[in-house]
Amino acid sequence: MITDYMEIRIHAKKLLWVLVVFLIVLNLANLFALALRYYWDYPYAAGIVPLFDINGEDNFPSTYSTIILFLCAGLLAMIGAAKRERQHRFAVHWLVLSIIFVYLGIDESISIHEHISYRLSASWDGDKPLYFAWILPYGLLLLLLAWKYWKFLNHLRPQIKRLFIVAGSVFLLGAIGFEMLSGLIAMQYEPENLWYAALGSVEELMEMTGIVIFIYALCLQLAMEDAKLTISIDRPEK
């Protein structure tokens, strides 16, 4: 048997710049889509608006978000595997984070949290305390995760710890903070208005930015692990 090896190299800064460029392009396209919809009054514009609406589903921005979430999951799995190989006490924490990001990627793709919001809202009598009801169960799970991962966070090297905190803060400020503001606008006015769309755009931008920072931190952590992903291909001898 002859075995060939293919090595995949990840350059943290190059990957960061690629992700940032895509992030900027998508958000500029979203601004153009907002202008078409609310300034020039072209709600569809030959499909351009729904294709680049950062608040929409099944379009370029949502696909980008799904990809970077799955990328996080893959990097976390690689770090977890490297830690497990060395029997590190926090190996399971990395692997559990990988599973969480797989779920977040699936959620982004098929909008599980929106279905949860619909079912919770339907079960409430009278006025809804929150327009986006998913914030309640997800918020409780987030508090539980923060409690379980406090020691894990503190064991990280200072640079990685800072990047994790910045990434998490930016992501959560968008995902929960601006989502709640958008909910207040939607409860007082019709959801289809410029203010609602603008807040939603900021929310999505912050979520994407937080994930990109997190990916950069994971690449640095992976470099510190001196971990390598090698794909071997076996083929029979002639």
C-alpha positions, -999 to +999 in steps of 0.1 A: +000+000+000+012+035-009+000+063+014-001+099+003-005+127+028-022+161+023-015+187+049-040+216+054-024+248+067-045+275+084-029+310+085-047+329+112-042+365+098-049+355+062-081+338+072-091+368+093-086+392+064-106+370+040-135+368+065-133+405+072-134+413+035-165+391+030-181+407+061-175+443+047-188+434+012-219+417+026-228+446+048-222+472+021-245+451-001-271+451+027-269+489+029-276+491-008-305+467-004-319+489+024-316+520+002-334+502-026-362+491-003-368+521+019-354+551+000-360+543-037-391+521-028-380+490-047-389+462-022-377+435-045-355+451-072-352+420-094-343+398-064-314+420-053-330+431-020-339+396-006-306+382-019-285+407+002-310+416+030-289+408+061-321+403+081-334+377+056-331+340+053-317+317+026-295+344+011-258+354+009-255+369+045-273+339+061-251+315+042-220+334+053-232+332+090-238+295+087-204+288+072-185+307+098-204+290+126-196+256+112-160+268+108-159+276+145-173+241+152-145+225+131-117+245+148-131+237+183-133+200+174-096+201+162-085+218+195-106+193+215-091+164+197-056+177+203-064+183+240-080+148+243-049+132+228-028+148+257-055+140+282-061+176+291-087+183+318-106+207+296-107+186+265-144+178+269-152+215+273-137+222+238-156+193+223-189+204+239-184+239+225-179+223+191-213+206+194-229+239+205-216+256+174-228+228+152-263+235+167-259+272+162-250+266+125-280+245+121-301+271+139-289+298+116-297+277+086-332+266+095-342+293+121-349+270+150-350+299+175-377+316+154-399+284+157-393+284+195-403+321+196-435+314+177-445+285+200-437+304+232-455+335+221-486+314+211-486+299+247-487+333+264-520+349+273-523+387+269-493+410+261-460+393+253-432+402+276-407+398+247-413+401+210-385+375+204-394+349+230-364+327+222-343+350+243-357+335+275-347+299+271-315+307+252-306+333+279-311+307+307-289+282+288-263+309+283-261+316+321-257+279+327-229+277+302-212+308+317-213+291+351-200+258+338-172+274+317-159+300+342-129+279+352-123+269+315-122+306+305-097+314+333-073+286+323-068+301+288-037+322+280-043+359+285-044+368+248-068+340+240-090+348+270-092+385+260-102+376+225-128+351+238-143+378+260-143+404+232-158+380+207-185+368+232-194+404+243-197+417+207-218+386+196-241+387+226-246+425+224-259+419+189-277+387+194-295+396+226-291+434+232-300+446+197-325+418+192-344+431+223-343+467+209-356+454+176-384+436+195-394+469+212-396+486+178-416+458+164-441+458+194-447+495+191-447+498+153-450+475+123-419+453+119-415+463+083-399+498+088-365+514+084-357+516+121-364+479+126-343+470+096-314+492+107-313+477+142-315+442+127-286+451+104-265+462+134-275+431+153-264+408+124-232+428+119-222+424+155-230+387+155-208+381+124-180+403+138-180+384+171-178+351+153-149+363+131-130+374+162-137+341+178-124+322+147-092+343+149-088+334+186-094+297+178-067+298+151-042+313+175-051+286+201-047+259+175-013+273+166-003+271+203-014+235+204+010+229+174-019+207+161-019+195+125-047+181+104-034+154+081-056+137+055-042+104+044-053+087+012-045+050+008-043+035-027-033+000-038+001-006-054+000-012-091 
